[in-house]
Amino acid sequence: DIGVTGVQTCALPILVRRITFFLSRRGASISAKLIAKVLSQPLSTLQEKSIQQTQYAVTAGVDTITMGVLNTSVVLISDTSLLVILSIGLFVVDPWISICTTLLFGTVAIVLYQLMARKSKRLGIEQAELSIETSERIMEALTSYRELVVKNRRGFYAIQIGKLRLKIANAVAERAFMPNTSKYIIEIAFVVGAFAIAAFQFSTNSATRAIAILSVFLVASTRISPAVLRLQ
């Protein structure tokens, strides 16, 4: 079991890396095809949406699908398979520890997912809308620059664009910090679980068996914790 787990642990990052590069290049190819399709449409169809919306759809939108959805699904599958292999091996060594570890990290992952999923979705939509609006404001300012100079409205546009950029910065910072929150919570769960199992084992078994079971839990958790963090 340990040998199989080690092989899986070494092979999965290589496979995931290759798939990531494949999806990234595939996204670039899709963007090129979409741009060609957009340019082949009549002007009336192109004018149904703003230039910024079309630009976002054929560039960042494609990246979001290929890297944000498909690549994340690949990571999800790989981490799930790794957890299954670890759980089977751990169950063979000690069923009680396997059940406790699964319940502990499974509960933490589900709770974190429920707390973070809605927030992440809201921030993602907000960031996309603000990015499009910022591009539209910049385009307006550049295309009507002479009019802005005559009406002395350059400062107004600068303030509006600055406010939009500040909102984007806040959304980006919140999304960037979210993995740290999950990491800290899982680390706390790991420490609490280790103390709880140690207290139970030392109170019900001999010191030798308690240390052995605790060692198994610690070794398994060092591989399970990162996988659970990525899964949630």
QUIKA-V593860 format. One line per field, one symbol per residue. phi: phi as a letter, one per 30 degrees, with the letter a starting at -180 (. if undefined). psi: psi as a letter, one per 30 degrees, with the letter a starting at -180 (. if undefined). burial: + if it has 24 or more other C-alpha atoms within 12 Angstrom, else -. A space follows every 50 residues. Layout:
# QUIKA-V593860
phi: ???
psi: ???
burial: ???
This chain:
# QUIKA-V593860
phi: .dddddddddddedddddddddddddddddedddddddddddddddddbd edddddddcdddddddcdcddddddddddddddddddddddddaeddddd dddddddddddddddcdddddddddddddddddddddddddddcdddddd dhcddddddddddddddddddddddddeddeddddddddddddddddddd dddcbdddddddddddddddddcdeddddddd
psi: eeeeeeeeeeeeeeeeeeeeeeeeeeeeeeeeeeeeeefflleeeeffll eeeeeeefdeeeeeeeefeeeeeeeeeeeeeeeeeeeeeeeeejeeeeee eeeeeeeeeeeeeeefeeeeeeeeeeeeeeeeeeeeeeeeeefheeeeee fhgeeeeeeeeeeeeeeeeeeeeeeefeeeeeeeeeeeeeeeeeeeeeee effflleeeeeeeeeeeeeeefeeeeeeeee.
burial: ----+--++--+---+---+--++--++--+------------------- -+++++++++++++-++--+++-++--+++-++-++++++---+--++-+ ++-+++-++--++--+---+--++-+++++++++++++-++--------- ------+---+--++--+--+---+--++--++-+++-++--++--++-- +--------+--++-+++-++-++++++++++
